[in-house]
Amino acid sequence: MKLFHVNDKKIEKKFINVALNIYSNEKHWIRPLDKDINSVFNNKENKTFRHGKVSRWILVSENRLIGRIAAFYNNKSSKNNKLLSGGCGFFECINDQNAANLLFNKAKEWLINEGYQSMDGPINFGERDKWWGCLAKGFDIEPNYLQNYGKKYYTSLFENYGFKILFKQFTFLKKIKTPLSKNFQYKADRVKHNPNYNFKMLEKRYINNYIEDFTKIYNEAWAKYPGVSSLKLAQAQAIFKQLKPILDEKILWFAYDKKEPIGFMICIPEMNQIFKHVNGKLNLIGKIKTFYHLKIKKSCKKIIGLVFGIVPKHQGKGIDGALIMASSEMIQKKLAYTDIELNWIPDFNKAMIKVAQQIQATDEIKPGKIHHTYRYNFDRSIPVERITNK
């Protein structure tokens, strides 16, 4: 087995192709778009390069691609940890602990040389909402767009090396026509009859106003959580600009106390249901296929709860349920979506887990997918402390 540093276009292509070898017989895997993977490592496209650095390798045995890994750090996020923590990600490997150890050791060695004391993984060289976590449950469910899939043995490869769970991320599944729990529906009905509260579907012609409201709510509702940075208006504008080609205004809802923005539920079509038809290539043929499946055949029947937030002052009052009811009524009346997945709910966010359970996200009220975010402290005498919402 031999490691090769990714330092030219030829090896960059092999870095992409490692995944094709690993998942060649995996029917639920959806190949990510090549451009989405490549953009993470492009310093002109990924703004994380302003505060960080990345390196990556592939592992080859007898001319066969058997593994890959990237190591990186972001100076802005590293400062929030007791130890200076870098990361590793985009890990793929055959079921061989020795092969995995070679990859992990290389990432560790690189981070130590850069002055780091700890390594989180598998994570993204960028925002948490993409390529984050090792799949531990949900292998029979297709991965969502820009989310990690994985092999069942990956958790063992990480844990046998010495990684410890830092936190878990849950994805809750729900059939849109499944009714809310009676208690949840009662609270939502009570809120909807309160004249001070009103609920609005996003209107594209006033999108700038909604982006301002989104930024205000997000910073009040989310910035208090560990590792979550406050959002600037320019960043929010960039997010909505990126989402603009696929925005369906009927599944983006806001809550107001009179005129004060207090909550949102931002959903988008699950684009992997479209991109699975293009085999990773968004060239001319891929774009034609995307347009056909998105606009003509309307192949997407699933939506993603991208982000959900209620400002602390109005939490626990049923605003969350009223938002969900308002959007569900619209979807059932006028749209063809059948499923919703509530993505990326960390185990330390007890309030959102409770919401997911109360809307009967699954028959068993358990997450359909679980991802693990691990940490490995280079000084093995220092224990890994789980992240909690203190």
URVEN-V943474 format. One line per field, one symbol per residue. ss: DSSP state (A for helix, B for strand, O for the rest). phi: phi as a letter, one per 40 degrees, with the letter a starting at -180 (. if undefined). psi: psi as a letter, one per 20 degrees, with the letter a starting at -180 (. if undefined). A space follows every 50 residues. Layout:
ss: ???
phi: ???
psi: ???
This chain:
ss: OBBBBOOOAAAAAAAAAAAAAAOOOOOOOOOOOAAAAAAAOOOOOOAAAA OBBBBBBBBBBOOBBBBBBBBBBBAAAAOOOOOOBBBBBBBBBOOOAAAA AAAAAAAAAAAAAOOOOBBBBOOOOOOOOOOOOBBBBOOOOOOOOOOOOO OOOAAAAAAAAOOBBBBBBBBBBBBOOOOOOAAAAAAAAAAAOOOOBBBB BOOAAAAAAAAAAAAAAAAAAOOOOOOOOOOOAAAAAAAAAAAAAAOOAA ABBBBBBOOBBBBBBBBBBOOAAAAOOOOOOOOAAAAAAAAAAAAAOOOO OBBBBBBBBBOAAAOOOOAAAAAAAAAAAAAAAAOOOOBBBBBBBBOOOA AAAAAAAAOOOOOOOOOOBBBBBBBBBOOOOOOOOOOOOO
phi: .bcbccbacccdccdccdccccbdbccccbcccdccccccbbccbbcccc baaaaaabbbbfgbcbaaabbaabdcccccbcbcbcabafcbaccacccc cdccccccdcccccgcbabcacbbcicccbfbgbcbahccbcccdgbcci cdccccccccchcbccabbbbcbacdcccccccccccccccccccccabb cdbdcbcccccccdcccdcccbcccdgbccbcdccccccccccdcbcbcc bbbbbbbfbccbaabbbbdccccccccbfgbbcdccccccccccbccfcc bbbbccababcddbcgbgcdcccccccccccccbbbcbbbbccfbccccc cccccdcccfcadcfbccbbbbbbbbcccccccccccbcc
psi: pppppojrhghghhggighhghkhjohipppqphhhghhhjoiihoihih jaqqqrqqppoljpoirqqqqrqohghhiiqgqoparqakpqqrmohggg hggghggggghghjjqiqpqrpaqmbqhiqlpqppiqkijpqqrpkqpar qhihhggghhhjqqpgrqpqoqqpphipqqqggghghgggghjoihpqpp qpphhkhhghhggggggghhhhiiqpjoqqpqghgghhghghighjpoii koqqqqodjppiqqooqqqnihigiiiiliolagghhghggghghghlio jqqpngqpqpqhhjqjijgghhgggghgggghgirjqhqqpoqloqiimh ghggghhhjlhrhilqqhqpqppqqophoiioqppqpqn.
